């Protein structure tokens, strides 16, 4: 097995060991890059293929919920920086001037369930700090599409999380409006010559579609490998074939390389790196885990019922036993609570760092003009920035891998 095939799990373990100081977005450290010619396209450049049509409606970007503004319910605001600012890019890099706000991707698999990578929601607390946003896309060259309140959902809980294989299923605060879940393709139906599509939010950018990937290895039921183009933030992104969800991206090659004081996207041969490329989980195994939990879902042939202890497809008025009424302080940002702390944690005017560094669970950011709430967790984190912390995570991951290799 290769380094890339196991790095995601090792980073997850390392991040959990250092959880007192960090919460993990492994995708922002290693995910993917560009193989051969860059085939990523914006949503407004989508073809009429079934996979692309379904991806446009079912893909979410995962963001820190306090970056959203609800002043205009039909045109929500986002506090964001450009891709170039976030990634310290050299001039001329792809999508450099587009807004980059998210840290992971995911896809709708039932009316209130999102499938993503486990390292995107490593704890329930991380999930509660997140918003799941549909329709974050470019409407034209230089024009971002608008977002409405029904495009934004929040985390009720994490129903399934498997850190080793790196998948998670998030139960949203309410059923999604006006969007159809993706059908699931059995792993056994995927073939080496299949046409695949990656739909994701690399680096937190507006939705990107890539249909240029080639399958290199079908694996043995947990993972397969393909040359899809993506960078950190694509973690959890949907890989579709014939209009159905077959997998989610979890890890891959190095994203960027330094050129002087700035960075450029790493590029690789169209055939991969010594037969390796991007690691993709088969989605089917996450569905099996969901059904093993007896969760009421059409995916498992089990409908929700009042009194089953799960608020799924019901409202507080219909079934108060399963769905408690909305209340401030429950960390659940529900419609009507937009002005409460459940939805919003305003960024101080004195904050001088990028907005998506404030209270995002990325570790304690210092020297930013105002205290970062991430610094209040104790354990000596108050002087450790997220960048420094990730160096510790990577170092620990190296140690874990070397010990694992010696035991084989």
C-alpha positions as CSV (number, residue, x, y, z in Angstrom):
1,X,0.0,0.0,0.0
2,X,1.2,3.6,-0.7
3,X,1.7,6.5,1.6
4,X,-1.2,8.4,0.2
5,X,-3.6,5.5,0.6
6,X,-3.1,5.6,4.4
7,X,-2.1,9.2,5.1
8,X,-5.7,10.4,5.7
9,X,-6.2,7.8,8.5
10,X,-2.8,8.6,10.0
11,X,-3.6,12.4,10.0
12,X,-6.9,11.7,11.5
13,X,-5.3,9.8,14.4
14,X,-2.7,12.5,14.8
15,X,-5.3,15.2,14.9
16,X,-7.3,13.4,17.5
17,X,-4.2,12.9,19.6
18,X,-3.7,16.7,19.4
19,X,-7.4,17.4,19.7
20,X,-6.8,19.7,22.7
21,X,-5.2,22.1,20.4
22,X,-6.6,21.4,16.9
23,X,-9.6,20.2,15.1
24,X,-8.9,18.6,11.7
25,X,-9.4,19.5,8.1
26,X,-7.1,17.0,6.6
27,X,-8.2,18.1,3.2
28,X,-6.6,21.5,3.8
29,X,-3.2,19.8,4.3
30,X,-3.3,17.1,1.6
31,X,-6.0,16.3,-0.9
32,X,-5.3,16.5,-4.6
33,X,-3.8,18.5,-7.4
34,X,-3.9,18.7,-11.2
35,X,-3.2,15.7,-13.4
36,X,-2.3,16.6,-17.0
37,X,-4.5,19.3,-18.4
38,X,-6.6,21.1,-15.8
39,X,-10.2,20.0,-16.5
40,X,-12.0,21.8,-13.7
41,X,-15.0,24.0,-14.7
42,X,-17.3,26.3,-13.0
43,X,-21.0,25.5,-12.6
44,X,-22.1,28.0,-15.3
45,X,-19.9,26.0,-17.7
46,X,-21.7,22.7,-16.9
47,X,-22.7,20.3,-19.7
48,X,-26.1,18.7,-19.9
49,X,-24.9,15.3,-18.6
50,X,-26.9,13.6,-15.9
51,X,-24.0,13.5,-13.5
52,X,-23.4,17.2,-13.8
53,X,-27.1,18.1,-13.5
54,X,-27.4,16.1,-10.3
55,X,-24.2,17.3,-8.9
56,X,-25.3,21.0,-9.3
57,X,-28.3,20.3,-7.0
58,X,-26.8,18.0,-4.4
59,X,-23.3,19.3,-3.6
60,X,-22.6,21.4,-0.5
61,X,-19.7,23.4,0.7
62,X,-19.0,23.1,4.4
63,X,-18.2,26.5,6.1
64,X,-17.9,27.9,9.5
65,X,-21.4,29.1,10.3
66,X,-20.5,32.5,11.7
67,X,-19.2,33.6,8.2
68,X,-22.8,33.7,7.0
69,X,-24.9,36.9,7.2
70,X,-28.7,36.7,7.3
71,X,-29.6,40.4,6.9
72,X,-31.3,39.6,3.5
73,X,-32.9,36.1,3.6
74,X,-32.9,36.0,-0.2
75,X,-29.3,37.0,-0.7
76,X,-27.2,35.9,2.2
77,X,-23.7,37.5,2.7
78,X,-20.4,35.7,3.2
79,X,-17.3,37.0,5.0
80,X,-14.6,35.6,2.8
81,X,-11.2,36.2,1.2
82,X,-10.0,35.4,-2.3
83,X,-8.3,32.1,-3.1
84,X,-5.1,34.0,-3.7
85,X,-5.2,35.5,-0.3
86,X,-6.0,32.3,1.5
87,X,-3.4,30.2,-0.3
88,X,-0.7,32.8,-0.8
89,X,-0.8,32.1,-4.6
90,X,1.5,33.4,-7.2
91,X,-0.1,35.6,-9.8
92,X,-1.9,33.8,-12.6
93,X,-3.0,30.7,-10.7
94,X,-6.4,29.2,-11.6
95,X,-9.4,30.8,-9.8
96,X,-7.1,33.2,-7.9
97,X,-9.7,36.0,-7.7
98,X,-12.7,33.9,-6.7
99,X,-14.0,33.9,-3.1
100,X,-12.9,31.0,-1.0
101,X,-14.9,30.4,2.2
102,X,-15.3,26.7,2.9
103,X,-13.1,23.9,4.2
104,X,-14.7,20.7,2.9
105,X,-17.4,19.4,0.5
106,X,-20.3,16.9,0.8
107,X,-23.4,15.7,-1.0
108,X,-27.0,15.1,-0.2
109,X,-27.9,11.4,0.0
110,X,-31.4,11.7,1.7
111,X,-33.7,14.5,2.4
112,X,-31.8,15.5,5.6
113,X,-28.5,13.6,5.3
114,X,-25.1,14.8,4.0
115,X,-22.3,12.4,3.2
116,X,-18.8,13.8,3.7
117,X,-15.3,12.8,4.9
118,X,-15.0,12.0,8.6
119,X,-12.1,14.4,9.0
120,X,-14.4,17.3,7.9
121,X,-16.5,16.7,11.1
122,X,-14.2,15.0,13.5
123,X,-16.4,15.8,16.5
124,X,-20.0,16.8,17.1
125,X,-18.8,20.1,18.3
126,X,-17.0,20.7,15.0
127,X,-20.2,19.8,13.2
128,X,-22.2,22.2,15.3
129,X,-19.9,25.0,14.3
130,X,-20.5,24.3,10.6
131,X,-23.0,25.3,8.0
132,X,-23.8,23.1,4.9
133,X,-24.4,25.4,2.0
134,X,-26.0,24.4,-1.4
135,X,-25.7,26.6,-4.5
136,X,-22.3,28.2,-3.7
137,X,-21.2,28.6,-7.3
138,X,-20.2,31.2,-9.9
139,X,-23.1,32.4,-12.0
140,X,-20.8,33.8,-14.6
141,X,-17.3,35.1,-15.1
142,X,-16.5,37.1,-12.0
143,X,-20.1,36.8,-10.7
144,X,-21.0,34.7,-7.7
145,X,-24.5,33.4,-7.5
146,X,-26.8,34.4,-4.7
147,X,-27.6,32.3,-1.7
148,X,-31.0,32.1,0.0
149,X,-32.0,30.9,3.5
150,X,-33.2,27.6,2.0
151,X,-29.7,27.0,0.7
152,X,-28.2,26.9,4.2
153,X,-28.6,24.0,6.7
154,X,-26.9,23.2,10.0
155,X,-25.8,20.1,11.9
156,X,-28.2,18.3,14.2
157,X,-25.8,15.5,14.8
158,X,-23.3,13.1,13.1
159,X,-25.2,9.8,12.6
160,X,-22.2,7.8,11.3
161,X,-18.5,8.5,11.6
162,X,-15.7,6.1,10.6
163,X,-12.3,7.9,11.1
164,X,-10.3,4.9,9.8
165,X,-12.1,4.7,6.4
166,X,-12.8,8.4,6.5
167,X,-16.6,8.9,6.0
168,X,-19.3,10.5,8.0
169,X,-23.0,11.1,7.6
170,X,-24.4,14.3,9.0
171,X,-28.1,14.7,10.1
172,X,-29.2,18.2,9.1
173,X,-31.4,20.4,11.2
174,X,-34.4,20.1,8.8
175,X,-35.2,18.4,5.4
176,X,-33.6,20.1,2.4
177,X,-36.0,22.1,0.2
178,X,-36.2,21.7,-3.6
179,X,-33.3,19.4,-4.1
180,X,-33.1,15.7,-4.9
181,X,-30.7,13.3,-3.1
182,X,-28.1,11.5,-5.2
183,X,-28.8,7.8,-5.9
184,X,-26.0,5.4,-4.7
185,X,-24.1,3.2,-7.1
186,X,-23.0,-0.2,-5.7
187,X,-19.2,-0.5,-5.7
188,X,-19.5,-3.6,-7.8
189,X,-21.0,-1.6,-10.7
190,X,-18.0,0.6,-11.2
191,X,-15.7,-0.4,-14.0
192,X,-12.2,0.7,-15.0
193,X,-13.4,2.5,-18.1
194,X,-16.2,4.3,-16.4
195,X,-16.6,8.0,-16.9
196,X,-16.4,9.8,-13.5
197,X,-17.2,13.3,-12.3
198,X,-15.8,15.0,-9.2
199,X,-18.1,17.7,-7.8
200,X,-16.4,19.6,-5.0
201,X,-15.3,22.9,-3.5
202,X,-11.5,22.9,-3.8
203,X,-10.0,25.4,-1.3
204,X,-13.5,26.4,-0.4
205,X,-14.1,27.9,-3.9
206,X,-17.4,28.0,-5.6
207,X,-18.4,24.6,-7.0
208,X,-16.0,23.0,-9.5
209,X,-16.8,20.1,-11.8
210,X,-14.1,17.8,-13.2
211,X,-14.9,15.0,-15.7
212,X,-11.4,14.4,-16.8
213,X,-10.4,11.9,-14.2
214,X,-9.3,8.3,-15.1
215,X,-9.7,5.3,-12.8
216,X,-6.3,3.7,-12.0
217,X,-7.3,1.1,-9.5
218,X,-10.8,-0.2,-8.4
219,X,-9.5,-1.4,-5.1
220,X,-11.2,-4.1,-3.0
221,X,-14.4,-2.5,-1.8
222,X,-13.2,0.3,0.5
223,X,-11.3,2.7,-1.8
224,X,-10.6,3.3,-5.4
225,X,-8.0,5.5,-7.1
226,X,-8.5,8.1,-9.9
227,X,-6.8,11.1,-11.4
228,X,-9.4,13.7,-10.6
229,X,-8.3,17.4,-10.3
230,X,-8.8,19.0,-6.8
231,X,-7.1,20.7,-4.0
232,X,-7.7,20.8,-0.2
233,X,-11.4,21.5,0.4
234,X,-12.4,18.9,-2.1
235,X,-12.4,16.4,0.8
236,X,-15.8,14.8,1.0
237,X,-16.6,15.8,-2.5
238,X,-18.9,13.5,-4.6
239,X,-17.5,11.3,-7.3
240,X,-20.3,10.3,-9.7
241,X,-20.7,7.9,-12.5
242,X,-23.8,7.6,-14.7
243,X,-25.6,10.1,-12.6
244,X,-25.1,8.1,-9.3
245,X,-22.8,8.7,-6.3
246,X,-20.1,6.1,-6.3
247,X,-17.6,7.6,-3.9
248,X,-16.2,10.6,-2.0
249,X,-12.7,12.0,-2.2
250,X,-10.6,11.8,0.9
251,X,-6.9,12.3,0.1
252,X,-4.2,12.5,-2.6
253,X,-1.1,14.2,-3.7
254,X,0.4,17.5,-2.4
255,X,-1.6,20.5,-3.4
256,X,0.9,23.4,-3.8
257,X,4.6,23.9,-4.3
258,X,6.5,27.0,-3.3
259,X,8.0,29.4,-5.9
260,X,9.8,32.0,-3.9
261,X,7.5,33.7,-1.5
262,X,4.3,32.5,-3.2
263,X,2.8,29.1,-4.2
264,X,1.5,27.4,-7.3
265,X,-0.7,24.4,-7.7
266,X,1.2,21.1,-8.0
267,X,0.8,19.4,-11.4
268,X,1.3,15.7,-12.2
269,X,1.4,13.4,-15.2
270,X,-2.0,12.6,-16.6
271,X,-1.4,8.9,-15.6
272,X,-0.8,9.7,-11.9
273,X,2.3,9.3,-9.7
274,X,3.8,5.8,-10.0
275,X,0.3,4.4,-10.5
276,X,-1.1,6.4,-7.5
277,X,-3.4,9.5,-7.5
278,X,-6.5,10.4,-5.5
279,X,-8.0,8.1,-2.9
280,X,-11.8,7.9,-3.1
281,X,-14.1,6.0,-0.6
282,X,-16.8,3.9,-2.0
283,X,-20.1,5.5,-0.8
284,X,-21.9,2.2,-0.4
285,X,-20.1,1.3,2.8
286,X,-21.3,4.5,4.5
287,X,-24.9,3.6,3.6
288,X,-24.4,0.1,5.1
289,X,-23.1,1.7,8.3
290,X,-26.1,4.0,8.4
291,X,-28.5,1.1,8.1
292,X,-26.7,-0.8,10.8
293,X,-27.6,2.1,13.1
294,X,-31.3,1.6,12.3
295,X,-31.6,5.2,11.3
296,X,-35.0,6.0,9.7
297,X,-34.0,6.6,6.1
298,X,-35.3,5.6,2.7
299,X,-31.8,4.4,2.0
300,X,-32.4,1.6,4.5
301,X,-36.1,1.0,3.7
302,X,-37.1,2.4,7.1
303,X,-39.5,5.4,7.4
304,X,-39.4,7.8,10.3
305,X,-42.1,7.5,12.9
306,X,-43.1,9.8,15.8
307,X,-41.6,8.3,18.9
308,X,-38.6,6.7,17.3
309,X,-36.3,9.2,19.0
310,X,-35.1,10.7,15.7
311,X,-36.2,14.1,14.4
312,X,-36.3,13.2,10.7
313,X,-39.0,14.5,8.4
314,X,-41.0,15.8,11.3
315,X,-41.5,19.1,13.0
316,X,-41.7,20.2,16.6
317,X,-45.5,20.8,16.2
318,X,-46.0,17.3,14.6
319,X,-43.8,15.3,17.0
320,X,-42.5,17.2,20.0
321,X,-41.2,14.0,21.5
322,X,-38.6,13.6,18.7
323,X,-38.2,17.3,17.7
324,X,-37.8,19.7,20.6
325,X,-38.9,23.3,19.8
326,X,-36.2,25.7,18.7
327,X,-34.5,27.4,21.6
328,X,-31.6,29.7,21.9
329,X,-28.5,28.1,23.2
330,X,-28.9,24.6,21.7
331,X,-26.2,25.3,19.1
332,X,-28.7,24.5,16.4
333,X,-29.2,27.4,13.9
334,X,-32.9,27.0,13.0
335,X,-35.1,29.3,10.9
336,X,-36.1,32.3,13.0
337,X,-32.9,32.2,15.1
338,X,-30.6,34.0,12.7
339,X,-29.9,36.8,15.1
340,X,-29.0,34.4,18.0
341,X,-25.7,33.1,19.0
342,X,-26.8,29.7,17.7
343,X,-26.3,31.2,14.2
344,X,-23.9,34.0,14.6
345,X,-20.6,34.8,16.3
346,X,-19.7,38.3,15.0
347,X,-16.1,38.9,14.1
348,X,-14.7,41.8,16.1
349,X,-13.9,44.9,14.1
350,X,-10.3,44.7,15.5
351,X,-9.7,41.3,13.9
352,X,-6.9,41.7,11.4
353,X,-6.4,38.1,10.1
354,X,-8.5,36.5,7.4
355,X,-12.2,36.1,8.5
356,X,-12.2,32.3,8.0
357,X,-9.5,32.0,10.7
358,X,-11.8,33.3,13.5
359,X,-13.6,30.7,15.7
360,X,-13.5,28.1,13.0
361,X,-12.1,25.2,15.1
362,X,-8.8,25.4,13.2
363,X,-6.7,25.9,16.3
364,X,-5.7,29.1,18.1
365,X,-4.7,32.0,15.8
366,X,-2.7,34.7,17.6
367,X,-1.4,38.1,16.6
368,X,-4.7,38.9,14.9
369,X,-5.7,42.0,16.8
370,X,-8.4,40.3,18.8
371,X,-8.6,37.0,20.8
372,X,-9.6,33.9,18.8
373,X,-12.3,31.9,20.6
374,X,-10.4,28.8,19.5
375,X,-7.8,29.8,22.1
376,X,-10.1,29.2,25.1
377,X,-9.9,25.4,25.1
378,X,-6.9,25.3,27.4
379,X,-4.2,22.7,27.2
380,X,-1.5,25.3,26.3
381,X,-3.1,26.2,22.9
382,X,-3.2,29.9,23.5
383,X,0.1,30.5,21.9
384,X,-0.2,27.9,19.1
385,X,-1.5,29.0,15.7
386,X,-3.3,26.6,13.4
387,X,-0.4,26.6,11.0
388,X,2.1,25.6,13.8
389,X,-0.4,23.1,15.1
390,X,-0.6,21.4,11.7
391,X,3.1,21.0,11.7
392,X,2.7,19.0,14.9
393,X,0.0,16.9,13.3
394,X,2.1,16.1,10.3
395,X,5.1,15.2,12.4
396,X,3.0,12.9,14.5
397,X,1.5,11.3,11.4
398,X,5.1,10.6,10.2
399,X,5.8,8.9,13.5
400,X,2.6,6.8,13.3
401,X,3.4,5.7,9.8
402,X,7.0,4.7,10.6
403,X,5.8,2.7,13.6
404,X,3.1,1.0,11.5
405,X,5.7,0.2,8.8
406,X,8.0,-1.4,11.3
407,X,5.2,-3.6,12.6
408,X,4.4,-5.0,9.1
